[in-house]
């Protein structure tokens, strides 16, 4: 999902800054089948792309004075969710997300886990009350997706709407009254 999100933002020429946790790099390799650094090399060719290492707490995105439209964390591990819910910002990913909350900027978190227990739910509720949008990668089965790509496209579209980059989903991804 993260790969498609970054690709879509860059396709739209939206300035895109990414930070990748060590866990996300491992998941990337397992789920996408290619090294994260391969995608990173391609993205670095785009003039509106920036990458910061996880431990770079001096990066501009660690400051509330750095102008952003918001932030999306895809996927948001329960470790990251718990850390954010409790104000623990020991790396750049968490600090940048915390800055979005304190500056009242859009913060979209796509939780990775299923099933959830009460602690996960309480942490997500805490973040939602602080202004974050919890956006699980739920497929819209009523749109009759033909495959994984349709589901990913739908979820990325939902993120774009949540970030305020789109007013609505493209028509082919919207609910349609089928006249039943």
C-alpha positions, 0 to 999 in steps of 0.5 A: 500500500505504501508503494502505491501511495508514494507513487500516486503522490509523485504522479500528482507532483505532490511534494512527498517526504518519507521516513521508513522504520526498520520494521517497515523495511523488513515488511517491504521486502517480505510483502513486495518482494523487492528491496526498499532501496530499489524503490527509494532509488526510483523515487529519488529521481523525482524532483519533489521527493525527499527521504530522511533516515529514521534517526534524523531528528534534526530533519525539517519535518521534526519541526512545527515550522516546516509547512506540510499538508499532513502525513500518512503512516502506512502501515501504522504498527501498533507500536507506532500507534501506542507510542503516538497515543502516549506522546513517545516520539523517539524517532523521526517518524513518530516526531513528525506524526506528533508534530501533525497532531500538535499543529492540527494538521491532517494525520492519517494512520492505517493500522496494520494489525488485525484482530485488535484488543482493547489496548489497541482500540484505546490507543486508536481512540486516543489518537482519533480524539487528538485529531488523527484519522484512523483509516484501516485498509478496508476493501469496498466489496460492494464495488466488486473489486476485480483484484488486489490492485482495485482494492489498493487503488480504492484505499489509496483514494480514501487516503487522498480524500482524508489528506484533503488532496481530493474532494471525493473518490474518483467516480469509478471508486464511489458507491453506486445505487444499483437500483435494487 
